Amino acid sequence: TIGFALRNLTSIEQGLGELLRVLKPGGVVAILEFSRPVVPLFRRLVGFYNRYLLPWIGGVLSGSRGAYQYLPDSISK
């Protein structure tokens, strides 16, 4: 699995190639990624969720709110 990390790879092709190289035959790849929506209204709604709700929910579930405060900033770049 890989989550919230594709945008941090210097080469997506190399990163995915390595992921596939180590994948067992019949294995499954799961990728979770965020991006900025194009539609302005949806962008505002998602921005609100990312900025306020995601850090709170992530903090409650994981005990590490800081990790989920970084995420919205990295999505907007």
A tleap script that builds the chain and sets N, CA, C and O, in Angstrom:
source leaprc.protein.ff14SB
mol = sequence {
  NTHR ILE GLY PHE ALA LEU ARG ASN LEU THR
  SER ILE GLU GLN GLY LEU GLY GLU LEU LEU
  ARG VAL LEU LYS PRO GLY GLY VAL VAL ALA
  ILE LEU GLU PHE SER ARG PRO VAL VAL PRO
  LEU PHE ARG ARG LEU VAL GLY PHE TYR ASN
  ARG TYR LEU LEU PRO TRP ILE GLY GLY VAL
  LEU SER GLY SER ARG GLY ALA TYR GLN TYR
  LEU PRO ASP SER ILE SER CLYS
}
set mol.1.N position { 0.841 -1.192 0.000 }
set mol.1.CA position { 0.000 0.000 0.000 }
set mol.1.C position { 0.874 1.238 0.000 }
set mol.1.O position { 2.023 1.207 0.440 }
set mol.2.N position { 0.319 2.315 -0.494 }
set mol.2.CA position { 0.979 3.616 -0.433 }
set mol.2.C position { -0.121 4.647 -0.227 }
set mol.2.O position { -1.155 4.600 -0.893 }
set mol.3.N position { 0.095 5.553 0.672 }
set mol.3.CA position { -0.917 6.558 0.951 }
set mol.3.C position { -0.318 7.945 1.034 }
set mol.3.O position { 0.663 8.164 1.744 }
set mol.4.N position { -0.901 8.870 0.317 }
set mol.4.CA position { -0.521 10.287 0.348 }
set mol.4.C position { 0.948 10.493 -0.019 }
set mol.4.O position { 1.577 11.416 0.499 }
set mol.5.N position { 1.501 9.680 -0.878 }
set mol.5.CA position { 2.941 9.750 -1.109 }
set mol.5.C position { 3.346 9.900 -2.569 }
set mol.5.O position { 4.486 10.279 -2.836 }
set mol.6.N position { 2.479 9.626 -3.510 }
set mol.6.CA position { 2.887 9.695 -4.913 }
set mol.6.C position { 3.449 11.063 -5.267 }
set mol.6.O position { 4.419 11.155 -6.020 }
set mol.7.N position { 2.857 12.127 -4.736 }
set mol.7.CA position { 3.321 13.471 -5.080 }
set mol.7.C position { 4.699 13.765 -4.496 }
set mol.7.O position { 5.331 14.748 -4.885 }
set mol.8.N position { 5.178 12.931 -3.569 }
set mol.8.CA position { 6.499 13.129 -2.979 }
set mol.8.C position { 7.593 12.336 -3.691 }
set mol.8.O position { 8.772 12.491 -3.371 }
set mol.9.N position { 7.224 11.500 -4.642 }
set mol.9.CA position { 8.219 10.719 -5.378 }
set mol.9.C position { 8.887 11.592 -6.433 }
set mol.9.O position { 8.219 12.394 -7.086 }
set mol.10.N position { 10.194 11.445 -6.604 }
set mol.10.CA position { 10.872 12.191 -7.666 }
set mol.10.C position { 10.513 11.627 -9.030 }
set mol.10.O position { 10.504 12.358 -10.020 }
set mol.11.N position { 10.221 10.344 -9.092 }
set mol.11.CA position { 9.791 9.704 -10.336 }
set mol.11.C position { 8.664 8.725 -10.010 }
set mol.11.O position { 8.891 7.674 -9.412 }
set mol.12.N position { 7.460 9.084 -10.408 }
set mol.12.CA position { 6.314 8.204 -10.162 }
set mol.12.C position { 6.518 6.876 -10.879 }
set mol.12.O position { 6.192 5.818 -10.341 }
set mol.13.N position { 7.060 6.931 -12.096 }
set mol.13.CA position { 7.278 5.706 -12.862 }
set mol.13.C position { 8.231 4.763 -12.129 }
set mol.13.O position { 7.968 3.564 -12.037 }
set mol.14.N position { 9.331 5.296 -11.611 }
set mol.14.CA position { 10.288 4.451 -10.884 }
set mol.14.C position { 9.677 3.925 -9.586 }
set mol.14.O position { 9.872 2.763 -9.231 }
set mol.15.N position { 8.946 4.774 -8.887 }
set mol.15.CA position { 8.319 4.358 -7.636 }
set mol.15.C position { 7.310 3.244 -7.841 }
set mol.15.O position { 7.297 2.263 -7.098 }
set mol.16.N position { 6.461 3.398 -8.858 }
set mol.16.CA position { 5.476 2.354 -9.146 }
set mol.16.C position { 6.153 1.095 -9.672 }
set mol.16.O position { 5.717 -0.022 -9.390 }
set mol.17.N position { 7.225 1.287 -10.440 }
set mol.17.CA position { 7.982 0.131 -10.920 }
set mol.17.C position { 8.553 -0.682 -9.767 }
set mol.17.O position { 8.514 -1.912 -9.796 }
set mol.18.N position { 9.081 -0.004 -8.753 }
set mol.18.CA position { 9.621 -0.691 -7.576 }
set mol.18.C position { 8.504 -1.374 -6.796 }
set mol.18.O position { 8.677 -2.488 -6.304 }
set mol.19.N position { 7.367 -0.710 -6.686 }
set mol.19.CA position { 6.227 -1.311 -5.997 }
set mol.19.C position { 5.809 -2.604 -6.696 }
set mol.19.O position { 5.542 -3.611 -6.039 }
set mol.20.N position { 5.753 -2.575 -8.010 }
set mol.20.CA position { 5.369 -3.771 -8.767 }
set mol.20.C position { 6.450 -4.852 -8.704 }
set mol.20.O position { 6.143 -6.044 -8.729 }
set mol.21.N position { 7.717 -4.431 -8.623 }
set mol.21.CA position { 8.815 -5.393 -8.556 }
set mol.21.C position { 8.721 -6.254 -7.301 }
set mol.21.O position { 8.984 -7.456 -7.352 }
set mol.22.N position { 8.348 -5.648 -6.175 }
set mol.22.CA position { 8.316 -6.389 -4.914 }
set mol.22.C position { 6.952 -7.016 -4.629 }
set mol.22.O position { 6.791 -7.734 -3.643 }
set mol.23.N position { 5.982 -6.747 -5.481 }
set mol.23.CA position { 4.642 -7.307 -5.290 }
set mol.23.C position { 4.658 -8.808 -5.567 }
set mol.23.O position { 5.184 -9.249 -6.589 }
set mol.24.N position { 4.089 -9.580 -4.668 }
set mol.24.CA position { 4.007 -11.023 -4.867 }
set mol.24.C position { 3.050 -11.330 -6.013 }
set mol.24.O position { 2.110 -10.570 -6.247 }
set mol.25.N position { 3.274 -12.439 -6.735 }
set mol.25.CA position { 2.334 -12.836 -7.790 }
set mol.25.C position { 0.915 -12.950 -7.228 }
set mol.25.O position { 0.689 -13.586 -6.198 }
set mol.26.N position { -0.019 -12.332 -7.913 }
set mol.26.CA position { -1.407 -12.328 -7.457 }
set mol.26.C position { -1.690 -11.279 -6.398 }
set mol.26.O position { -2.813 -11.172 -5.904 }
set mol.27.N position { -0.655 -10.493 -6.046 }
set mol.27.CA position { -0.820 -9.455 -5.022 }
set mol.27.C position { -1.662 -8.294 -5.529 }
set mol.27.O position { -1.933 -8.177 -6.724 }
set mol.28.N position { -2.059 -7.458 -4.621 }
set mol.28.CA position { -2.908 -6.308 -4.929 }
set mol.28.C position { -2.191 -5.033 -4.506 }
set mol.28.O position { -1.569 -4.982 -3.444 }
set mol.29.N position { -2.282 -4.012 -5.337 }
set mol.29.CA position { -1.730 -2.705 -5.017 }
set mol.29.C position { -2.884 -1.786 -4.643 }
set mol.29.O position { -3.883 -1.719 -5.360 }
set mol.30.N position { -2.755 -1.085 -3.535 }
set mol.30.CA position { -3.764 -0.103 -3.120 }
set mol.30.C position { -3.073 1.241 -2.944 }
set mol.30.O position { -2.098 1.355 -2.202 }
set mol.31.N position { -3.585 2.257 -3.632 }
set mol.31.CA position { -3.005 3.596 -3.574 }
set mol.31.C position { -4.092 4.571 -3.154 }
set mol.31.O position { -5.170 4.598 -3.748 }
set mol.32.N position { -3.813 5.369 -2.135 }
set mol.32.CA position { -4.726 6.406 -1.676 }
set mol.32.C position { -4.031 7.740 -1.879 }
set mol.32.O position { -2.949 7.966 -1.338 }
set mol.33.N position { -4.637 8.617 -2.648 }
set mol.33.CA position { -4.007 9.889 -2.971 }
set mol.33.C position { -5.052 10.987 -3.002 }
set mol.33.O position { -6.216 10.733 -3.312 }
set mol.34.N position { -4.646 12.205 -2.682 }
set mol.34.CA position { -5.512 13.373 -2.728 }
set mol.34.C position { -4.992 14.362 -3.761 }
set mol.34.O position { -3.798 14.390 -4.058 }
set mol.35.N position { -5.889 15.171 -4.305 }
set mol.35.CA position { -5.511 16.272 -5.189 }
set mol.35.C position { -6.525 17.394 -5.010 }
set mol.35.O position { -7.554 17.209 -4.359 }
set mol.36.N position { -6.234 18.564 -5.590 }
set mol.36.CA position { -7.155 19.698 -5.503 }
set mol.36.C position { -8.239 19.555 -6.559 }
set mol.36.O position { -7.926 19.397 -7.739 }
set mol.37.N position { -9.516 19.606 -6.159 }
set mol.37.CA position { -10.608 19.549 -7.137 }
set mol.37.C position { -10.584 20.769 -8.058 }
set mol.37.O position { -10.151 21.851 -7.660 }
set mol.38.N position { -11.049 20.583 -9.281 }
set mol.38.CA position { -11.068 21.658 -10.274 }
set mol.38.C position { -12.280 22.570 -10.082 }
set mol.38.O position { -12.162 23.784 -10.250 }
set mol.39.N position { -13.436 22.013 -9.734 }
set mol.39.CA position { -14.674 22.786 -9.577 }
set mol.39.C position { -14.559 23.654 -8.316 }
set mol.39.O position { -14.340 23.126 -7.226 }
set mol.40.N position { -14.707 25.003 -8.455 }
set mol.40.CA position { -14.481 25.903 -7.316 }
set mol.40.C position { -15.300 25.579 -6.060 }
set mol.40.O position { -14.741 25.568 -4.963 }
set mol.41.N position { -16.591 25.317 -6.185 }
set mol.41.CA position { -17.411 25.025 -5.007 }
set mol.41.C position { -16.933 23.745 -4.324 }
set mol.41.O position { -16.804 23.693 -3.101 }
set mol.42.N position { -16.676 22.725 -5.121 }
set mol.42.CA position { -16.197 21.460 -4.565 }
set mol.42.C position { -14.822 21.652 -3.928 }
set mol.42.O position { -14.520 21.056 -2.895 }
set mol.43.N position { -13.983 22.498 -4.560 }
set mol.43.CA position { -12.655 22.781 -4.008 }
set mol.43.C position { -12.785 23.402 -2.613 }
set mol.43.O position { -12.022 23.059 -1.710 }
set mol.44.N position { -13.752 24.320 -2.432 }
set mol.44.CA position { -13.957 24.945 -1.122 }
set mol.44.C position { -14.431 23.928 -0.083 }
set mol.44.O position { -13.959 23.924 1.054 }
set mol.45.N position { -15.366 23.068 -0.485 }
set mol.45.CA position { -15.876 22.050 0.446 }
set mol.45.C position { -14.774 21.079 0.864 }
set mol.45.O position { -14.620 20.762 2.043 }
set mol.46.N position { -14.021 20.619 -0.117 }
set mol.46.CA position { -12.920 19.695 0.178 }
set mol.46.C position { -11.850 20.408 1.001 }
set mol.46.O position { -11.256 19.814 1.901 }
set mol.47.N position { -11.603 21.685 0.691 }
set mol.47.CA position { -10.638 22.463 1.470 }
set mol.47.C position { -11.042 22.564 2.933 }
set mol.47.O position { -10.202 22.425 3.823 }
set mol.48.N position { -12.331 22.806 3.186 }
set mol.48.CA position { -12.837 22.865 4.562 }
set mol.48.C position { -12.643 21.520 5.254 }
set mol.48.O position { -12.169 21.452 6.389 }
set mol.49.N position { -13.014 20.459 4.558 }
set mol.49.CA position { -12.855 19.114 5.124 }
set mol.49.C position { -11.383 18.843 5.443 }
set mol.49.O position { -11.050 18.390 6.538 }
set mol.50.N position { -10.509 19.125 4.476 }
set mol.50.CA position { -9.082 18.847 4.665 }
set mol.50.C position { -8.476 19.680 5.788 }
set mol.50.O position { -7.651 19.186 6.556 }
set mol.51.N position { -8.881 20.929 5.882 }
set mol.51.CA position { -8.264 21.841 6.843 }
set mol.51.C position { -8.766 21.619 8.275 }
set mol.51.O position { -7.997 21.740 9.228 }
set mol.52.N position { -10.056 21.293 8.424 }
set mol.52.CA position { -10.629 21.233 9.770 }
set mol.52.C position { -11.047 19.829 10.217 }
set mol.52.O position { -10.747 19.419 11.339 }
set mol.53.N position { -11.726 19.105 9.357 }
set mol.53.CA position { -12.253 17.802 9.771 }
set mol.53.C position { -11.207 16.691 9.710 }
set mol.53.O position { -11.097 15.889 10.638 }
set mol.54.N position { -10.447 16.642 8.631 }
set mol.54.CA position { -9.448 15.588 8.467 }
set mol.54.C position { -8.431 15.556 9.611 }
set mol.54.O position { -8.168 14.478 10.145 }
set mol.55.N position { -7.840 16.708 10.013 }
set mol.55.CA position { -6.900 16.646 11.140 }
set mol.55.C position { -7.557 16.173 12.436 }
set mol.55.O position { -6.944 15.444 13.216 }
set mol.56.N position { -8.785 16.582 12.661 }
set mol.56.CA position { -9.470 16.179 13.889 }
set mol.56.C position { -9.760 14.680 13.879 }
set mol.56.O position { -9.442 13.977 14.838 }
set mol.57.N position { -10.368 14.191 12.788 }
set mol.57.CA position { -10.699 12.761 12.682 }
set mol.57.C position { -9.425 11.917 12.718 }
set mol.57.O position { -9.346 10.928 13.447 }
set mol.58.N position { -8.424 12.319 11.919 }
set mol.58.CA position { -7.160 11.583 11.905 }
set mol.58.C position { -6.494 11.564 13.265 }
set mol.58.O position { -5.939 10.544 13.675 }
set mol.59.N position { -6.547 12.696 13.974 }
set mol.59.CA position { -5.960 12.769 15.304 }
set mol.59.C position { -6.664 11.876 16.304 }
set mol.59.O position { -6.023 11.217 17.122 }
set mol.60.N position { -7.989 11.858 16.236 }
set mol.60.CA position { -8.763 11.011 17.147 }
set mol.60.C position { -8.462 9.537 16.885 }
set mol.60.O position { -8.256 8.765 17.822 }
set mol.61.N position { -8.439 9.151 15.621 }
set mol.61.CA position { -8.253 7.736 15.284 }
set mol.61.C position { -6.819 7.254 15.467 }
set mol.61.O position { -6.589 6.115 15.873 }
set mol.62.N position { -5.850 8.128 15.167 }
set mol.62.CA position { -4.453 7.684 15.206 }
set mol.62.C position { -3.692 8.155 16.436 }
set mol.62.O position { -2.650 7.596 16.777 }
set mol.63.N position { -4.208 9.180 17.100 }
set mol.63.CA position { -3.479 9.759 18.221 }
set mol.63.C position { -2.392 10.719 17.789 }
set mol.63.O position { -1.622 11.196 18.622 }
set mol.64.N position { -2.314 11.014 16.487 }
set mol.64.CA position { -1.281 11.901 15.957 }
set mol.64.C position { -1.912 12.948 15.053 }
set mol.64.O position { -1.950 12.778 13.834 }
set mol.65.N position { -2.403 14.020 15.641 }
set mol.65.CA position { -3.065 15.058 14.847 }
set mol.65.C position { -2.075 15.779 13.927 }
set mol.65.O position { -2.448 16.200 12.832 }
set mol.66.N position { -0.832 15.923 14.354 }
set mol.66.CA position { 0.167 16.638 13.563 }
set mol.66.C position { 0.355 16.070 12.173 }
set mol.66.O position { 0.521 16.820 11.211 }
set mol.67.N position { 0.331 14.757 12.057 }
set mol.67.CA position { 0.495 14.127 10.745 }
set mol.67.C position { -0.627 14.529 9.804 }
set mol.67.O position { -0.419 14.652 8.597 }
set mol.68.N position { -1.804 14.730 10.349 }
set mol.68.CA position { -2.956 15.069 9.520 }
set mol.68.C position { -3.114 16.568 9.340 }
set mol.68.O position { -3.956 16.998 8.551 }
set mol.69.N position { -2.340 17.373 10.038 }
set mol.69.CA position { -2.302 18.807 9.778 }
set mol.69.C position { -1.354 19.092 8.622 }
set mol.69.O position { -1.552 20.052 7.878 }
set mol.70.N position { -0.333 18.272 8.469 }
set mol.70.CA position { 0.604 18.415 7.352 }
set mol.70.C position { -0.067 18.078 6.031 }
set mol.70.O position { 0.219 18.710 5.014 }
set mol.71.N position { -0.942 17.107 6.031 }
set mol.71.CA position { -1.554 16.605 4.803 }
set mol.71.C position { -2.250 17.686 3.980 }
set mol.71.O position { -1.985 17.765 2.781 }
set mol.72.N position { -3.129 18.529 4.550 }
set mol.72.CA position { -3.783 19.555 3.726 }
set mol.72.C position { -2.791 20.506 3.067 }
set mol.72.O position { -2.999 20.923 1.928 }
set mol.73.N position { -1.713 20.855 3.771 }
set mol.73.CA position { -0.707 21.732 3.179 }
set mol.73.C position { -0.023 21.059 1.998 }
set mol.73.O position { 0.240 21.701 0.981 }
set mol.74.N position { 0.262 19.784 2.128 }
set mol.74.CA position { 0.941 19.079 1.036 }
set mol.74.C position { 0.015 18.865 -0.155 }
set mol.74.O position { 0.484 18.807 -1.292 }
set mol.75.N position { -1.288 18.748 0.080 }
set mol.75.CA position { -2.246 18.586 -1.016 }
set mol.75.C position { -2.327 19.858 -1.841 }
set mol.75.O position { -2.429 19.793 -3.066 }
set mol.76.N position { -2.282 21.016 -1.189 }
set mol.76.CA position { -2.476 22.285 -1.889 }
set mol.76.C position { -1.266 22.710 -2.697 }
set mol.76.O position { -1.361 23.654 -3.481 }
set mol.77.N position { -0.137 22.048 -2.533 }
set mol.77.CA position { 1.084 22.425 -3.274 }
set mol.77.C position { 1.127 21.808 -4.640 }
set mol.77.O position { 2.082 22.025 -5.386 }
savepdb mol mol.pdb
quit
